[in-house]
Each structure stands twice: as C-alpha cells, then as structure tokens.
C-alpha cells in the first residue's frame, strides 16, 4: 500500500493520499497552509485500516492550524514539510517513528503529544521539542485486541525525556484515543 500523507488543500506533496480504509473522499484537509500553526497527526502501524487516529484528524477543524495526516511509514517525509509553529500528535508505532525522526531535526516543535507509543527500542532525548507530553495506557494485560497488538509492539509506557507523563487505567485501551486527547494539555483543541 505504501505511506500516506494528507496535506492542506493548497500544499501538494507527492505521496499517496488514501489507502486501506482511508477513502479518496476522506483524504483531504480543508485547512490552508497559510494558517499560523501546523498540526501533524501521525498514525500507528494499522491506522490507515483501523482509523484510530485518522478519525480525529478528519474531525479536527481549527482555522489556526494547517493540518496534515501521515501514516507511520510517511514520517521520514515530515522534516521536509515542517513549518514554523509545529504541533505533532502521534499514536503507537507512529509515535515511536516520530520520536526517532525528531532526534535529527533542528526545526522547532512547539508541542509533541505521544499516545501509547510502542517500540522495540528506548527513546532518546529530543532537543527540538519545546514541550513533550506522553500519555500511555498503564496496563495492557487484557483480552482487548488493541491491547494485544500493543503488547506485541512493546509499549513504551513512561518516557523519562517527556516533560509530562500521564498514565490512563482501565477501561482505557491502546485505541482509547479520545480519552488520551482529553487528558492532554491541549485537550481543548480536540473537543
């Protein structure tokens, strides 16, 4: 299928804009690249099929932001299109992918929100991020399919380099994106 990158209507980047359960008619961002801030939603390994984070990208409507959506495998393209005031919301494998990528970026990231990051390696400090908030699920040991997927991917849990760590307990699962966003510093952006 390949990486997916959805951009504002007046910004074009040559990557797939739809695939799996992201239909062509869903793959658009009505916001302009001329907005004063930029927000990237970065989905996990199967987000283009489950739409766990994509659905929040689709509902996000704030004229102060240019909005982008990327699958985890499109993350290497993000440094090429970062703007001035960048906010990044990343889930699961997308979170660990953006953490690794930002280690080599020198543009300012105003806010990084990682949602239940999974990875086989421990993250390193990121100097380009002004404020990093990490929200994770405290206990993945349940029979919920989303938690089983997270266990296979190795949940990172508490990340010592984040400015703020918030653990959510049951009944939250790996795909409880709405509750994770509600717990964040900028929850008002996602309501």
N, C-alpha and C positions, 0 to 999 in steps of 0.2 A: 504494500500500500504506500509506504513512504511517509516522510514527515509532512505535517500540515501546519501552515502558518496563515492565519487570517489577519488582515490588516485594515486600517481605516480606508474608507471608500476612495480617498484622494492620495493614497500611498500604495504603490504596487511593488510587490516583491515576488520573484519568480519561483514559487513553491506551490505545491498542492494546496487548494483552499477547502477541500472536502474529501471525505472518505469514510468507510465503515458506516457508522450511524450519524455522521455529520453530513447532512444532505446539502446539495448545491444551494438551495434556497435558504438554508440556515447559515451558510458560510459567508456572512457579511458583517461588517462593522459600520454602522451608520455615523459614527463619530469622525470628525475631521482630524487630520494630522496637525492641524493648526491649534488644537487645544493646548492650554498651558502645561498640562501634565500628561504623562503617558502611563498606562497600566497594562501589564502583561499578565495574562492568565496562562499558566503552564500546566498542562495535564499530565497525568501519570501514564504508565505503560499501556493501559487499555482504555484511556479516557475517550478516544475517538469512537469507541464502541459503547462504553457504559455512559458516557456524557456526564460523569460525576461532577467535574469542574466546568466542563463546557456549558452546561445549563446555566451556571452562574455568570459566565461570560455573556451568554446570549441575553440574559435579563439585565445585565449591568447597563444603566443608562444615566450618564452624568456628563454634561457638556463640558465640564472642566477637564475631561480626560479623553485622550486618544486611546482607543482600546485595541489590543492585539490578543490573539489566542495562538498558542503553539503547543504541539504535542512534544513529549519529552525528546524525541529524536530531531526536532527542529531547533532545539536550544542552541546549538553551535552558531546559528544564524542571528541570534538575538543581539550579541555585541555589535553587529554591523548596523543595527537599526535603533539602538538606544538613543533617546532624546535627552533633554535637559533635566526634567523632573520625573524620575522613573520610580514607579511602584511595581512590585512583582508579587504575584500570588501564585504559589506553586504547590502542587499536591503530589505525594507519593514519589514515584520514580522521577517525575518532573522536578520535584523539589531537590532531590539529590543531584540531578543533572545540572540544575541552575546553580547550586552551591559550588560544584566543581568548576563550572564555566566562569562564575564571577571571581574566582580566585585569580584569574588572569585579565581582569577588566579594570580600566582606570577611569571610567566614567562614573559619576556619582549616582548611586542608587539610594533614593531617599528612604524607601521602606521595602523590606523584604519580609513576606509572610510565607513561612513554610508550613504546610499542613500534612501532618503524619508522614514525614519523609521516610523513605525506605532506601537502603543501600547496603552493599557488602563491605564498604569502607567507611571509616570515620571521617567526618568533615574537618576541614582546616579553617583557620580564621579567614575572614573576608574583609579587606580593608576599604573597599569601595562602597560599602553599605553603611548608611548613617544610623539606621535602626532596623534590627532584625528581630522579628517575633516568630517564635516557633510554637505551634500548637500541635499536640500529639495525643494519641489515644493511649491511656495508661495501661490497659490490659487487653491484648489481642486474643487471649485464650477463650474463645467462644466458638460456637458452631456456625457463626455467620460467615458466608462465603467471602465477603470483603476482608474480614479479619484473617482468614486462612491465606488469602493472596498476600496480605501484608506480612504475615509470618514467613512465607516463602521468600519474600523480598528483603527481609531483615529490617524491622522497624528501628529507626534511629532513636526514637524517644527524646529524652532530654539532650539538648545540644549545648555544650558549655560555652560556645562562642556567640550564641544568640543573646541579645540584650534582655529578652524576656522569654521564659518558657511557661507554657500553660498546659497542664495535663487534664484531659477530659476522661471521666469514668463512664461506666455503663449507664444507660443503654447505648452510648455512642459507639460507632464502629468506624472503620477505616474510611468509609464513604459518607460519614456524617458531616459533609462539607458545610451545610447551613449552620449547624451548631458551632463548628470551628470558626466560621466567619463571624458569628455573633459574639464569640469570646475574644475577638481580636481588638486591638487598639483602635482601628478604623472601622469598627462594626457599622457605623452609620453610613458608610459608603455602600454597604451590601444589603441594606434593609429595603 
